[in-house]
Amino acid sequence: MTNSIPSGKIDIEALFAWLEQEPSLKELREKANRVTCQYRPEDSSSITRITAPHSVELDPPRNGVLGKFRDSIWVPGRSMRGKAYATSGLDASLNGVAKLMSLSTIFDFLCTLPLFTLLLVAFQGAALPGAFVFSYILLLFSNASGEAATNRARNSGNKANWSLLAFIVLCGLKTVSSGPGVDLLLGSQSIATVFAGELAKEKLEKDQRELARLEGSDPSQQAASRRCADLNRRMEGTDRRNNERQFQSLFVQAFGSNAEVKSDVGLTSPQLVEKYGSVAAIPGACRQEQVWKEINREKAAPLRAAVDEKSGLIGSQPNLVYLQQQEPDLFNEHFRSRSGEIEWVSGQIAVSQAFSQFYANLFAGRFSLIVLSIFILTTSVVLTALAAKRIYDISQLDDVKASYTNELTSIRDDRLDEYGRLIDKQLKLHS
């Protein structure tokens, strides 16, 4: 409304003159001129001689499902103000803010789509439609919170603040996901390759630990090793010139008597076990230790051969190829090959790897590996920050606050009712 709006005592002729001359009402006059009226020259009453349809809508909303869908994505400026007051200048400003907000949420929508698609990969053909629905719901909530953040009329300030915070949080979460989302869209195979390399190294290290356990952690072998080490220390500390008998006693405990040693020359570990009945019965703790080592090495021989082979191959083959050939069970647990393409079995693991790899590269300064993703992330941050700032700024305008004011709505409605009564009265006087 402008200062030229009629106030106080209403002059109908002045009102009509103002309606015909007010620049801001140009669009309204053009729409009114296009309204089709019925003319009945035979009617004596001027009220019924010219009649217009009773359901004329001068500013009809966009109808149909497509129109509502379009408005939910590309928010119109009028959705960011109340209905009590508006000007063409205000709506132009609001349109600018609405476009910036819509651009931000649409950008985030596209960036989160790959994440939801992979999270729903188990649903196969329904993954993409389901991802679209989830991303669209987030977009709706983001836009709705942005729209509500402009309402700072009396007693609505806290609601506006919370709405703006919700907009920032929702967009912030999508912003954090934008970089990994782009990586998944453009480099899912690269993420899978890195993950396959990690799985291969973890499995090899696990096999090496198991090999070490088989070769050296047998309780009987460890007991014999401790006993042998203790006897060797005691022998080293014995002065043979003064304690030859003690030294010989320790030697026999460690290796057996000379006669036993000579009689066992050339016997293999299995033959020694067969001769004495058990490893524990073999004379000498150090000889028992040696037999245990040989027995356990024999048990671990197939695993050692596999570990040695894998150690030579792990760096010479592509990670996915190595995992598929050398660790097929592990490969099938996480990946599947379809038409020559490697696909993820678990979308949750794929998304988790996209996040961990992207932010690991980011914090480690390996920017060359994620140049495009960093650009997308930065763009999302800038759009979200600008949109939030513009929403807050526009909500502080008196015109926007006035558009939500109930008192102004009441005054407007009362004035319009009075206009209507006076116009009807004026028409009856001329009929």
JOQUI-V297916 format. One record per residue. N is the residue number from 0. RES is the residue in one small letter. SS is DSSP state (h for helix, s for strand, l for the rest). PSI is psi in whole degrees, 0 to 359 (NA if undefined). Layout:
n=N res=RES ss=SS psi=PSI
n=N res=RES ss=SS psi=PSI
This chain:
n=0 res=m ss=l psi=150
n=1 res=t ss=l psi=174
n=2 res=n ss=l psi=345
n=3 res=s ss=l psi=2
n=4 res=i ss=l psi=134
n=5 res=p ss=l psi=139
n=6 res=s ss=l psi=167
n=7 res=g ss=l psi=224
n=8 res=k ss=l psi=129
n=9 res=i ss=l psi=127
n=10 res=d ss=l psi=109
n=11 res=i ss=h psi=318
n=12 res=e ss=h psi=320
n=13 res=a ss=h psi=325
n=14 res=l ss=h psi=314
n=15 res=f ss=h psi=320
n=16 res=a ss=h psi=320
n=17 res=w ss=h psi=319
n=18 res=l ss=h psi=325
n=19 res=e ss=h psi=339
n=20 res=q ss=h psi=340
n=21 res=e ss=l psi=120
n=22 res=p ss=h psi=324
n=23 res=s ss=h psi=348
n=24 res=l ss=h psi=12
n=25 res=k ss=h psi=313
n=26 res=e ss=h psi=322
n=27 res=l ss=h psi=318
n=28 res=r ss=h psi=320
n=29 res=e ss=h psi=320
n=30 res=k ss=h psi=321
n=31 res=a ss=h psi=323
n=32 res=n ss=h psi=338
n=33 res=r ss=l psi=356
n=34 res=v ss=l psi=131
n=35 res=t ss=l psi=125
n=36 res=c ss=s psi=160
n=37 res=q ss=s psi=132
n=38 res=y ss=s psi=122
n=39 res=r ss=l psi=91
n=40 res=p ss=l psi=337
n=41 res=e ss=l psi=343
n=42 res=d ss=l psi=133
n=43 res=s ss=l psi=334
n=44 res=s ss=l psi=132
n=45 res=s ss=h psi=339
n=46 res=i ss=h psi=320
n=47 res=t ss=h psi=349
n=48 res=r ss=h psi=319
n=49 res=i ss=s psi=117
n=50 res=t ss=s psi=146
n=51 res=a ss=s psi=156
n=52 res=p ss=l psi=145
n=53 res=h ss=l psi=344
n=54 res=s ss=l psi=37
n=55 res=v ss=l psi=128
n=56 res=e ss=l psi=112
n=57 res=l ss=l psi=336
n=58 res=d ss=l psi=69
n=59 res=p ss=l psi=143
n=60 res=p ss=l psi=162
n=61 res=r ss=l psi=126
n=62 res=n ss=l psi=165
n=63 res=g ss=h psi=162
n=64 res=v ss=h psi=318
n=65 res=l ss=h psi=321
n=66 res=g ss=h psi=317
n=67 res=k ss=h psi=321
n=68 res=f ss=h psi=319
n=69 res=r ss=h psi=317
n=70 res=d ss=h psi=331
n=71 res=s ss=h psi=334
n=72 res=i ss=h psi=309
n=73 res=w ss=l psi=88
n=74 res=v ss=l psi=128
n=75 res=p ss=l psi=150
n=76 res=g ss=h psi=327
n=77 res=r ss=h psi=341
n=78 res=s ss=h psi=351
n=79 res=m ss=h psi=19
n=80 res=r ss=l psi=168
n=81 res=g ss=l psi=186
n=82 res=k ss=l psi=4
n=83 res=a ss=l psi=335
n=84 res=y ss=l psi=143
n=85 res=a ss=l psi=151
n=86 res=t ss=l psi=163
n=87 res=s ss=h psi=323
n=88 res=g ss=h psi=319
n=89 res=l ss=h psi=315
n=90 res=d ss=h psi=327
n=91 res=a ss=h psi=318
n=92 res=s ss=h psi=317
n=93 res=l ss=h psi=325
n=94 res=n ss=h psi=321
n=95 res=g ss=h psi=316
n=96 res=v ss=h psi=317
n=97 res=a ss=h psi=320
n=98 res=k ss=h psi=317
n=99 res=l ss=h psi=316
n=100 res=m ss=h psi=316
n=101 res=s ss=h psi=319
n=102 res=l ss=h psi=319
n=103 res=s ss=h psi=313
n=104 res=t ss=h psi=326
n=105 res=i ss=h psi=319
n=106 res=f ss=h psi=314
n=107 res=d ss=h psi=325
n=108 res=f ss=h psi=313
n=109 res=l ss=h psi=327
n=110 res=c ss=h psi=329
n=111 res=t ss=h psi=345
n=112 res=l ss=h psi=315
n=113 res=p ss=h psi=326
n=114 res=l ss=h psi=311
n=115 res=f ss=h psi=326
n=116 res=t ss=h psi=316
n=117 res=l ss=h psi=326
n=118 res=l ss=h psi=332
n=119 res=l ss=l psi=20
n=120 res=v ss=h psi=334
n=121 res=a ss=h psi=338
n=122 res=f ss=h psi=3
n=123 res=q ss=h psi=250
n=124 res=g ss=h psi=337
n=125 res=a ss=h psi=0
n=126 res=a ss=h psi=312
n=127 res=l ss=h psi=313
n=128 res=p ss=h psi=319
n=129 res=g ss=h psi=320
n=130 res=a ss=h psi=321
n=131 res=f ss=h psi=318
n=132 res=v ss=h psi=313
n=133 res=f ss=h psi=316
n=134 res=s ss=h psi=323
n=135 res=y ss=h psi=321
n=136 res=i ss=h psi=317
n=137 res=l ss=h psi=321
n=138 res=l ss=h psi=317
n=139 res=l ss=h psi=314
n=140 res=f ss=h psi=321
n=141 res=s ss=h psi=313
n=142 res=n ss=h psi=320
n=143 res=a ss=h psi=319
n=144 res=s ss=h psi=325
n=145 res=g ss=h psi=319
n=146 res=e ss=h psi=315
n=147 res=a ss=h psi=338
n=148 res=a ss=l psi=350
n=149 res=t ss=l psi=351
n=150 res=n ss=l psi=94
n=151 res=r ss=l psi=34
n=152 res=a ss=l psi=174
n=153 res=r ss=l psi=134
n=154 res=n ss=l psi=12
n=155 res=s ss=l psi=4
n=156 res=g ss=h psi=315
n=157 res=n ss=h psi=320
n=158 res=k ss=h psi=319
n=159 res=a ss=h psi=319
n=160 res=n ss=h psi=316
n=161 res=w ss=h psi=323
n=162 res=s ss=h psi=318
n=163 res=l ss=h psi=320
n=164 res=l ss=h psi=319
n=165 res=a ss=h psi=320
n=166 res=f ss=h psi=314
n=167 res=i ss=h psi=317
n=168 res=v ss=h psi=312
n=169 res=l ss=h psi=312
n=170 res=c ss=h psi=325
n=171 res=g ss=h psi=318
n=172 res=l ss=h psi=320
n=173 res=k ss=h psi=328
n=174 res=t ss=h psi=315
n=175 res=v ss=h psi=330
n=176 res=s ss=h psi=350
n=177 res=s ss=h psi=316
n=178 res=g ss=h psi=305
n=179 res=p ss=h psi=326
n=180 res=g ss=h psi=317
n=181 res=v ss=h psi=320
n=182 res=d ss=h psi=319
n=183 res=l ss=h psi=324
n=184 res=l ss=h psi=317
n=185 res=l ss=h psi=338
n=186 res=g ss=h psi=41
n=187 res=s ss=h psi=322
n=188 res=q ss=h psi=322
n=189 res=s ss=h psi=319
n=190 res=i ss=h psi=318
n=191 res=a ss=h psi=322
n=192 res=t ss=h psi=314
n=193 res=v ss=h psi=316
n=194 res=f ss=h psi=320
n=195 res=a ss=h psi=321
n=196 res=g ss=h psi=320
n=197 res=e ss=h psi=318
n=198 res=l ss=h psi=319
n=199 res=a ss=h psi=317
n=200 res=k ss=h psi=318
n=201 res=e ss=h psi=319
n=202 res=k ss=h psi=319
n=203 res=l ss=h psi=317
n=204 res=e ss=h psi=322
n=205 res=k ss=h psi=317
n=206 res=d ss=h psi=323
n=207 res=q ss=h psi=321
n=208 res=r ss=h psi=321
n=209 res=e ss=h psi=321
n=210 res=l ss=h psi=315
n=211 res=a ss=h psi=323
n=212 res=r ss=h psi=315
n=213 res=l ss=h psi=325
n=214 res=e ss=h psi=341
n=215 res=g ss=h psi=358
n=216 res=s ss=l psi=13
n=217 res=d ss=l psi=129
n=218 res=p ss=h psi=320
n=219 res=s ss=h psi=320
n=220 res=q ss=h psi=317
n=221 res=q ss=h psi=321
n=222 res=a ss=h psi=318
n=223 res=a ss=h psi=323
n=224 res=s ss=h psi=317
n=225 res=r ss=h psi=317
n=226 res=r ss=h psi=317
n=227 res=c ss=h psi=316
n=228 res=a ss=h psi=321
n=229 res=d ss=h psi=317
n=230 res=l ss=h psi=321
n=231 res=n ss=h psi=321
n=232 res=r ss=h psi=319
n=233 res=r ss=h psi=324
n=234 res=m ss=h psi=320
n=235 res=e ss=h psi=331
n=236 res=g ss=l psi=4
n=237 res=t ss=l psi=130
n=238 res=d ss=l psi=106
n=239 res=r ss=l psi=334
n=240 res=r ss=l psi=328
n=241 res=n ss=l psi=340
n=242 res=n ss=l psi=51
n=243 res=e ss=h psi=322
n=244 res=r ss=h psi=318
n=245 res=q ss=h psi=320
n=246 res=f ss=h psi=316
n=247 res=q ss=h psi=323
n=248 res=s ss=h psi=317
n=249 res=l ss=h psi=323
n=250 res=f ss=h psi=316
n=251 res=v ss=h psi=320
n=252 res=q ss=h psi=329
n=253 res=a ss=h psi=319
n=254 res=f ss=h psi=357
n=255 res=g ss=l psi=173
n=256 res=s ss=l psi=164
n=257 res=n ss=h psi=323
n=258 res=a ss=h psi=318
n=259 res=e ss=h psi=320
n=260 res=v ss=h psi=317
n=261 res=k ss=h psi=321
n=262 res=s ss=h psi=339
n=263 res=d ss=l psi=2
n=264 res=v ss=l psi=130
n=265 res=g ss=l psi=352
n=266 res=l ss=l psi=139
n=267 res=t ss=l psi=171
n=268 res=s ss=h psi=313
n=269 res=p ss=h psi=324
n=270 res=q ss=h psi=324
n=271 res=l ss=h psi=317
n=272 res=v ss=h psi=319
n=273 res=e ss=h psi=322
n=274 res=k ss=h psi=316
n=275 res=y ss=h psi=354
n=276 res=g ss=l psi=332
n=277 res=s ss=l psi=165
n=278 res=v ss=h psi=320
n=279 res=a ss=h psi=339
n=280 res=a ss=h psi=352
n=281 res=i ss=l psi=131
n=282 res=p ss=l psi=132
n=283 res=g ss=l psi=122
n=284 res=a ss=h psi=325
n=285 res=c ss=h psi=325
n=286 res=r ss=h psi=322
n=287 res=q ss=h psi=318
n=288 res=e ss=h psi=315
n=289 res=q ss=h psi=320
n=290 res=v ss=h psi=316
n=291 res=w ss=h psi=317
n=292 res=k ss=h psi=316
n=293 res=e ss=h psi=319
n=294 res=i ss=h psi=314
n=295 res=n ss=h psi=326
n=296 res=r ss=h psi=324
n=297 res=e ss=h psi=319
n=298 res=k ss=h psi=324
n=299 res=a ss=h psi=1
n=300 res=a ss=h psi=313
n=301 res=p ss=h psi=320
n=302 res=l ss=h psi=321
n=303 res=r ss=h psi=319
n=304 res=a ss=h psi=318
n=305 res=a ss=h psi=318
n=306 res=v ss=h psi=317
n=307 res=d ss=h psi=320
n=308 res=e ss=h psi=315
n=309 res=k ss=h psi=324
n=310 res=s ss=h psi=327
n=311 res=g ss=h psi=335
n=312 res=l ss=h psi=334
n=313 res=i ss=l psi=331
n=314 res=g ss=l psi=354
n=315 res=s ss=l psi=354
n=316 res=q ss=l psi=152
n=317 res=p ss=l psi=143
n=318 res=n ss=h psi=315
n=319 res=l ss=h psi=322
n=320 res=v ss=h psi=315
n=321 res=y ss=h psi=312
n=322 res=l ss=h psi=320
n=323 res=q ss=h psi=324
n=324 res=q ss=h psi=319
n=325 res=q ss=h psi=331
n=326 res=e ss=l psi=65
n=327 res=p ss=h psi=324
n=328 res=d ss=h psi=317
n=329 res=l ss=h psi=321
n=330 res=f ss=h psi=312
n=331 res=n ss=h psi=337
n=332 res=e ss=h psi=329
n=333 res=h ss=h psi=338
n=334 res=f ss=s psi=164
n=335 res=r ss=s psi=147
n=336 res=s ss=s psi=123
n=337 res=r ss=s psi=117
n=338 res=s ss=l psi=39
n=339 res=g ss=l psi=356
n=340 res=e ss=s psi=140
n=341 res=i ss=s psi=126
n=342 res=e ss=s psi=155
n=343 res=w ss=s psi=140
n=344 res=v ss=l psi=317
n=345 res=s ss=l psi=116
n=346 res=g ss=h psi=328
n=347 res=q ss=h psi=318
n=348 res=i ss=h psi=322
n=349 res=a ss=h psi=313
n=350 res=v ss=h psi=318
n=351 res=s ss=h psi=317
n=352 res=q ss=h psi=323
n=353 res=a ss=h psi=317
n=354 res=f ss=h psi=310
n=355 res=s ss=h psi=319
n=356 res=q ss=h psi=320
n=357 res=f ss=h psi=310
n=358 res=y ss=h psi=335
n=359 res=a ss=h psi=316
n=360 res=n ss=h psi=321
n=361 res=l ss=h psi=311
n=362 res=f ss=h psi=338
n=363 res=a ss=l psi=357
n=364 res=g ss=l psi=17
n=365 res=r ss=l psi=63
n=366 res=f ss=h psi=331
n=367 res=s ss=h psi=337
n=368 res=l ss=h psi=343
n=369 res=i ss=l psi=38
n=370 res=v ss=h psi=307
n=371 res=l ss=h psi=319
n=372 res=s ss=h psi=322
n=373 res=i ss=h psi=320
n=374 res=f ss=h psi=316
n=375 res=i ss=h psi=315
n=376 res=l ss=h psi=315
n=377 res=t ss=h psi=317
n=378 res=t ss=h psi=317
n=379 res=s ss=h psi=318
n=380 res=v ss=h psi=314
n=381 res=v ss=h psi=315
n=382 res=l ss=h psi=317
n=383 res=t ss=h psi=315
n=384 res=a ss=h psi=315
n=385 res=l ss=h psi=317
n=386 res=a ss=h psi=315
n=387 res=a ss=h psi=318
n=388 res=k ss=h psi=316
n=389 res=r ss=h psi=322
n=390 res=i ss=h psi=315
n=391 res=y ss=h psi=315
n=392 res=d ss=h psi=316
n=393 res=i ss=h psi=330
n=394 res=s ss=h psi=343
n=395 res=q ss=l psi=349
n=396 res=l ss=l psi=140
n=397 res=d ss=h psi=324
n=398 res=d ss=h psi=320
n=399 res=v ss=h psi=318
n=400 res=k ss=h psi=320
n=401 res=a ss=h psi=327
n=402 res=s ss=h psi=341
n=403 res=y ss=l psi=2
n=404 res=t ss=l psi=122
n=405 res=n ss=h psi=324
n=406 res=e ss=h psi=319
n=407 res=l ss=h psi=323
n=408 res=t ss=h psi=317
n=409 res=s ss=h psi=314
n=410 res=i ss=h psi=316
n=411 res=r ss=h psi=313
n=412 res=d ss=h psi=320
n=413 res=d ss=h psi=317
n=414 res=r ss=h psi=320
n=415 res=l ss=h psi=321
n=416 res=d ss=h psi=318
n=417 res=e ss=h psi=319
n=418 res=y ss=h psi=314
n=419 res=g ss=h psi=317
n=420 res=r ss=h psi=318
n=421 res=l ss=h psi=325
n=422 res=i ss=h psi=316
n=423 res=d ss=h psi=319
n=424 res=k ss=h psi=318
n=425 res=q ss=h psi=320
n=426 res=l ss=h psi=323
n=427 res=k ss=h psi=326
n=428 res=l ss=h psi=332
n=429 res=h ss=h psi=0
n=430 res=s ss=l psi=NA
